[in-house]
Structure formats: C-alpha cells, structure tokens
Amino acid sequence: KDFATLIHEVVRIVNEKFGVTLEPEVRFLGDF
C-alpha cells in the first residue's frame, strides 16, 4: 500500500473510534 492509502485508513479508523474529522490534515499531508 502507498502512504496516502495508509493515512486514509488511519483517518477512517480514528473517525470511527472518536467521531472526529481529519480530512483537512489528510489533504495537507497528501501535498508532501
């Protein structure tokens, strides 16, 4: 898996556990 996919899966798990949204941060990380 590539790094972006890994980040996306981590964010999804965090969203499910904590009910938070990290999409802006994911887009930011995706720019690197």
C-alpha positions as CSV (number, residue, x, y, z in Angstrom):
1,K,0.0,0.0,0.0
2,D,1.1,3.5,-0.6
3,F,1.5,6.1,2.1
4,A,-1.7,8.0,1.1
5,T,-3.7,4.8,1.4
6,L,-2.3,4.1,4.8
7,I,-3.1,7.6,6.0
8,H,-6.6,7.3,4.7
9,E,-7.2,4.1,6.6
10,V,-5.8,5.5,9.8
11,V,-8.1,8.5,9.5
12,R,-11.1,6.3,8.9
13,I,-10.3,4.2,12.0
14,V,-9.9,7.4,14.1
15,N,-13.2,8.7,12.7
16,E,-14.9,5.5,13.7
17,K,-13.4,5.5,17.2
18,F,-13.5,9.2,18.2
19,G,-16.0,10.6,15.8
20,V,-13.6,13.3,14.6
21,T,-12.8,14.6,11.1
22,L,-9.2,15.0,9.9
23,E,-9.8,15.5,6.2
24,P,-8.1,18.9,6.0
25,E,-5.0,17.5,7.7
26,V,-5.0,14.5,5.4
27,R,-5.1,16.8,2.3
28,F,-2.2,18.7,3.9
29,L,-0.2,15.6,4.4
30,G,-1.1,14.4,0.9
31,D,0.7,17.5,-0.5
32,F,4.1,16.2,0.7
